[in-house]
Amino acid sequence: MMMRDQVRRFVDREVVPFAEAWEEDGKIPRDIFRRMGELGFLGMRHATEFGGTDLGPIASIVFAEELARSGFGGFTASTLVHTDMSAIHITKSGTTAQKQTFLPAIIRGEKICAVAVTEPDAGSDVARLRTRATRDGDSWVINGAKMFITNGVYGDIIILAARTDPSAKGSGGISLFIVEKDTPGISTTKLSKHGWLCSDTAEIGLSNVRIPAENILGVEGRGFYAIMETFQNERICIGGICAGESAKAIELTLQYVRAREAFGGPLWNQQAVRQKLAMLAAKSAAVRQLAYHAAELSSLGTNCLREVFMVKALAPEVLHEVVHGCLQLHGGAGFMRGTAIERMARDARVLTIGGGATEVMLEEVAKRM
Ligand SMILES: Cc1cc2nc3c(=O)[nH]c(=O)nc-3n(C[C@H](O)[C@H](O)[C@H](O)COP(=O)(O)OP(=O)(O)OC[C@H]3O[C@@H](n4cnc5c(N)ncnc54)[C@H](O)[C@@H]3O)c2cc1C
């Protein structure tokens, strides 16, 4: 696929040589988003009339896999939240006017997008969310708090979930809104993390945030179902991330053990070392196939909930095994800041939690057995 080669070239030339500095700054330069916009990377899931290329889940998984091969999980996460987890809601359920207003700048990488579902007291159990949106004339007024929001500090547009009908129980009465970050009443606190250092993560306070009535996204009260649907795309992307990061970790480790001498030859000469890497390569290949299978079913419009839950349950767990196995084979060097595998092991940690914790995903698989 031409797009795969193009993304790989971009990652090798314009990301890898610079991203260590972004990690130190805790910030990805805006020019990089604009450059990805120029290259057409940010519009793959949006219609051509707004500047996109209208591709499907296969494009998303290829893009995710190639970004992940950078070995910088924070860069991968911030980009995919923008392309595949937030703005995609506007394309899926926005009005023509909303698409005309917001999509062109998002696709050009001029405005960066976040999605705010999680709250201090509602994570895996999305139906517990309490942020409240109240209709007041031609506005909605939003009060509440959001937690762990990727692109929440430096982003410009938030796709935000809030409760519009407090009498509706559980998953009912939740709606989505397009909220511009510079609206008065929004405060953000940048959180300090274990990994994904170049990606900004925010706690967001919302105090009497007044937005135009027309910024409700999709059908009032149906937000929970829109969130769940988009989660499926996010989880396919996470399968791609795990495939890309695993492949990169194994490549780096192969180079290392072939060059590193001990006990009369390169470490690769030790059968236990070779077999360890061979097994990790086999497990990674199996996970990659499952993820691409789910993306293919999704692109055909076939029900693939079970497969997608399987991908999200399995791929990050296998990635943990891969990065820690690879770190082990780097010896002490693997524990040192500045080694790619050290960063990759930190970055991988969150993937069994975000986008649906492994345990929650396994329950969903079990329901479908
Ligand atoms: C770096 C980062 C970026 C994020 N970005 C975003 C974002 O952009 N937007 C957004 O909305 N959210 C975001 N999140 C939030 C993320 O989706 C949540 O952290 C995740 O859904 C888990 O919610 P929680 O942290 O509240 O954990 P909890 O729901 O409190 O769960 C804690 C742990 O309990 C276990 N557990 C939970 N439920 C069950 C169960 N039913 N059975 C068995 N075990 C269970 C799991 O091990 C889980 O990890 C981000 C999180 C992180 C860390």
The ligand as an SDF file (V2000), in Angstrom:
LIG
                    3D

 53 58  0  0  0  0  0  0  0  0999 V2000
   -2.4890    8.1890   29.3480 C   0  0  0  0  0  0  0  0  0  0  0  0
   -3.9660    8.0550   29.2960 C   0  0  0  0  0  0  0  0  0  0  0  0
   -4.6810    8.6770   28.2710 C   0  0  0  0  0  0  0  0  0  0  0  0
   -6.0700    8.6010   28.2400 C   0  0  0  0  0  0  0  0  0  0  0  0
   -6.7640    9.3000   27.2630 N   0  0  0  0  0  0  0  0  0  0  0  0
   -8.1180    9.3960   27.3460 C   0  0  0  0  0  0  0  0  0  0  0  0
   -8.8500   10.2600   26.4660 C   0  0  0  0  0  0  0  0  0  0  0  0
   -8.2810   10.9020   25.5820 O   0  0  0  0  0  0  0  0  0  0  0  0
  -10.1930   10.3620   26.6540 N   0  0  0  0  0  0  0  0  0  0  0  0
  -10.8600    9.6870   27.6120 C   0  0  0  0  0  0  0  0  0  0  0  0
  -12.0660    9.8380   27.7200 O   0  0  0  0  0  0  0  0  0  0  0  0
  -10.1970    8.8360   28.4500 N   0  0  0  0  0  0  0  0  0  0  0  0
   -8.8500    8.6930   28.3530 C   0  0  0  0  0  0  0  0  0  0  0  0
   -8.1610    7.8620   29.2140 N   0  0  0  0  0  0  0  0  0  0  0  0
   -8.9080    7.1410   30.2360 C   0  0  0  0  0  0  0  0  0  0  0  0
   -8.9560    5.6350   30.0380 C   0  0  0  0  0  0  0  0  0  0  0  0
   -9.8230    5.2940   28.9960 O   0  0  0  0  0  0  0  0  0  0  0  0
   -9.3500    5.0350   31.4030 C   0  0  0  0  0  0  0  0  0  0  0  0
   -8.2100    5.1500   32.2280 O   0  0  0  0  0  0  0  0  0  0  0  0
   -9.8200    3.6100   31.2980 C   0  0  0  0  0  0  0  0  0  0  0  0
  -11.0720    3.5520   30.6840 O   0  0  0  0  0  0  0  0  0  0  0  0
   -9.9240    2.9440   32.7060 C   0  0  0  0  0  0  0  0  0  0  0  0
  -10.6640    3.7400   33.5530 O   0  0  0  0  0  0  0  0  0  0  0  0
  -10.0880    4.1010   35.0180 P   0  0  0  0  0  0  0  0  0  0  0  0
   -8.7240    4.6210   34.8270 O   0  0  0  0  0  0  0  0  0  0  0  0
  -11.0730    4.9890   35.6830 O   0  0  0  0  0  0  0  0  0  0  0  0
   -9.9880    2.7280   35.7670 O   0  0  0  0  0  0  0  0  0  0  0  0
  -11.1800    1.9780   36.5650 P   0  0  0  0  0  0  0  0  0  0  0  0
  -12.4030    1.9260   35.7340 O   0  0  0  0  0  0  0  0  0  0  0  0
  -11.2970    2.5820   37.9130 O   0  0  0  0  0  0  0  0  0  0  0  0
  -10.5780    0.5260   36.6670 O   0  0  0  0  0  0  0  0  0  0  0  0
   -9.3680    0.2600   37.3770 C   0  0  0  0  0  0  0  0  0  0  0  0
   -8.9020   -1.1500   37.0720 C   0  0  0  0  0  0  0  0  0  0  0  0
   -9.8550   -2.0700   37.6180 O   0  0  0  0  0  0  0  0  0  0  0  0
   -9.9700   -3.1950   36.7940 C   0  0  0  0  0  0  0  0  0  0  0  0
  -11.3890   -3.3250   36.3830 N   0  0  0  0  0  0  0  0  0  0  0  0
  -12.2460   -2.3300   36.0260 C   0  0  0  0  0  0  0  0  0  0  0  0
  -13.4550   -2.8380   35.7260 N   0  0  0  0  0  0  0  0  0  0  0  0
  -13.3750   -4.1800   35.8930 C   0  0  0  0  0  0  0  0  0  0  0  0
  -14.2750   -5.2620   35.7140 C   0  0  0  0  0  0  0  0  0  0  0  0
  -15.5430   -5.0590   35.3080 N   0  0  0  0  0  0  0  0  0  0  0  0
  -13.8310   -6.5140   35.9950 N   0  0  0  0  0  0  0  0  0  0  0  0
  -12.5500   -6.7330   36.4060 C   0  0  0  0  0  0  0  0  0  0  0  0
  -11.6390   -5.7550   36.5590 N   0  0  0  0  0  0  0  0  0  0  0  0
  -12.0460   -4.4960   36.3120 C   0  0  0  0  0  0  0  0  0  0  0  0
   -9.0380   -2.9830   35.5960 C   0  0  0  0  0  0  0  0  0  0  0  0
   -7.8130   -3.6180   35.8740 O   0  0  0  0  0  0  0  0  0  0  0  0
   -8.8370   -1.4900   35.5770 C   0  0  0  0  0  0  0  0  0  0  0  0
   -7.5820   -1.1150   35.0010 O   0  0  0  0  0  0  0  0  0  0  0  0
   -6.7710    7.8670   29.2260 C   0  0  0  0  0  0  0  0  0  0  0  0
   -6.0410    7.2110   30.2350 C   0  0  0  0  0  0  0  0  0  0  0  0
   -4.6740    7.2950   30.2880 C   0  0  0  0  0  0  0  0  0  0  0  0
   -3.9600    6.6260   31.4110 C   0  0  0  0  0  0  0  0  0  0  0  0
  1  2  1  0
  2  3  1  0
  2 52  2  0
  3  4  2  0
  4  5  1  0
  4 50  1  0
  5  6  2  0
  6  7  1  0
  6 13  1  0
  7  8  2  0
  7  9  1  0
  9 10  1  0
 10 11  2  0
 10 12  1  0
 12 13  2  0
 13 14  1  0
 14 15  1  0
 14 50  1  0
 15 16  1  0
 16 17  1  0
 16 18  1  0
 18 19  1  0
 18 20  1  0
 20 21  1  0
 20 22  1  0
 22 23  1  0
 23 24  1  0
 24 25  2  0
 24 26  1  0
 24 27  1  0
 27 28  1  0
 28 29  2  0
 28 30  1  0
 28 31  1  0
 31 32  1  0
 32 33  1  0
 33 34  1  0
 33 48  1  0
 34 35  1  0
 35 36  1  0
 35 46  1  0
 36 37  1  0
 36 45  1  0
 37 38  2  0
 38 39  1  0
 39 40  1  0
 39 45  2  0
 40 41  1  0
 40 42  2  0
 42 43  1  0
 43 44  2  0
 44 45  1  0
 46 47  1  0
 46 48  1  0
 48 49  1  0
 50 51  2  0
 51 52  1  0
 52 53  1  0
M  END
$$$$
